Amino acid sequence: MLKEVIKEMQQQNLDLEGPTNLWDFVRKARWTDDHDYKRIEKLLLSMPKKSAMMLHHEYKGKLKALADHITDVEGVSDDGYSDLTNHIVGMGRKAYERAMSKDGVKFAQQIVNQNKYHENFGYSFHGVLGY
């Protein structure tokens, strides 16, 4: 599967020298297909470190903004809240923008109520960060 993702990125000029932004990378990483952060970690590790670190920086900014925006979500622990916010970023731009809208808490709460979030898109960056 990793080779397929790399090939697809290259065919669409999203080569491993660095996808143009986080949302390009998230789309190609396909978190929602299998929630396999180890697979995505391998994809990040196959990129130049500078590109992967730039993606991580953008990811952290989106994650913080989201975490600050949907603080009224109920029924999750601190760890579960981290999983939820990471999962929403991993779902991609449309889900993120929906969660950042005025009805974002409602959207996030539906994900919690349906137990439709997975641990943890953010773990994908651990190899790049040396964890």
C-alpha positions in Angstrom: 0.0 0.0 0.0 2.9 2.4 0.8 4.3 2.0 -2.7 0.9 2.7 -4.2 0.6 5.9 -2.2 4.1 7.1 -3.2 3.4 6.3 -6.9 0.1 8.2 -6.8 1.8 11.2 -5.1 4.5 11.2 -7.8 1.9 10.9 -10.6 0.1 14.0 -9.3 3.2 16.0 -8.9 3.0 15.6 -5.1 6.4 14.1 -5.1 8.3 13.1 -2.0 10.3 16.3 -2.1 7.3 17.7 -0.3 3.6 17.9 -0.8 2.5 21.5 -1.2 0.6 21.5 2.1 -0.7 19.5 4.9 -4.1 18.9 3.2 -2.4 17.4 0.1 -0.4 15.1 2.3 -3.5 14.1 4.4 -5.5 13.4 1.3 -2.8 11.1 -0.1 -2.0 9.5 3.2 -5.6 8.2 3.4 -6.0 8.0 7.1 -9.7 7.2 6.9 -9.0 4.1 4.8 -7.4 2.1 7.6 -6.4 4.5 10.5 -2.9 3.0 10.3 -0.5 5.6 11.7 2.4 3.2 11.2 1.8 3.1 7.4 1.6 6.9 7.3 4.7 7.2 9.5 6.6 5.1 6.9 5.4 7.5 4.2 6.7 10.5 6.2 10.0 8.8 6.8 10.4 8.2 3.1 10.3 12.0 2.6 13.2 14.4 3.1 13.2 15.3 6.8 12.8 19.0 6.0 9.5 18.4 4.1 8.2 16.1 6.8 9.0 18.6 9.5 7.3 21.4 7.5 4.2 19.2 7.4 4.5 18.5 11.1 4.6 22.2 11.8 1.5 22.9 9.8 -0.3 19.9 11.4 0.5 21.2 14.9 -0.9 24.6 14.1 -4.2 23.1 12.8 -4.4 20.7 15.7 -4.0 23.5 18.3 -6.6 25.7 16.6 -9.0 22.8 16.5 -8.4 21.8 20.1 -9.0 25.4 21.2 -12.2 25.6 19.1 -14.1 22.5 20.2 -13.5 22.5 23.9 -17.1 22.0 24.8 -17.2 18.4 23.5 -18.3 16.0 26.2 -17.8 12.4 27.0 -14.1 12.0 26.3 -11.1 11.8 28.5 -8.1 14.1 27.9 -6.5 11.2 26.0 -9.7 10.7 24.0 -9.9 14.4 23.2 -6.4 14.2 21.8 -7.4 11.2 19.7 -10.5 13.0 18.5 -8.8 16.2 17.5 -6.0 14.3 15.7 -8.6 12.1 14.0 -10.5 15.1 12.7 -7.3 16.6 11.2 -6.5 13.2 9.7 -10.0 13.1 8.1 -8.9 16.1 5.9 -9.7 19.6 5.0 -13.5 19.3 4.7 -13.9 17.7 8.1 -11.5 20.1 9.7 -13.3 23.1 8.3 -16.6 21.7 9.4 -15.2 21.2 12.9 -13.8 24.8 12.8 -17.2 26.2 11.9 -19.8 27.7 14.3 -21.3 24.2 14.5 -18.0 22.5 15.0 -18.7 21.3 18.5 -21.9 19.6 17.3 -19.9 17.9 14.5 -17.2 16.7 16.8 -19.8 15.6 19.4 -21.5 13.4 16.8 -18.1 11.7 16.1 -17.7 11.1 19.8 -21.3 9.9 20.3 -20.9 7.4 17.4 -17.4 6.4 18.6 -16.1 7.1 15.1 -12.6 8.4 16.0 -9.4 6.4 16.1 -6.1 6.6 17.9 -4.1 8.7 16.7 -3.2 10.3 13.5 -0.6 12.4 15.3 1.5 9.2 16.0 2.3 9.2 12.3 4.9 12.0 13.0 6.7 10.1 15.8 9.4 8.7 13.5 10.1 12.0 12.0 10.5 13.5 15.5 12.7 10.7 16.6 10.3 9.2 19.1 
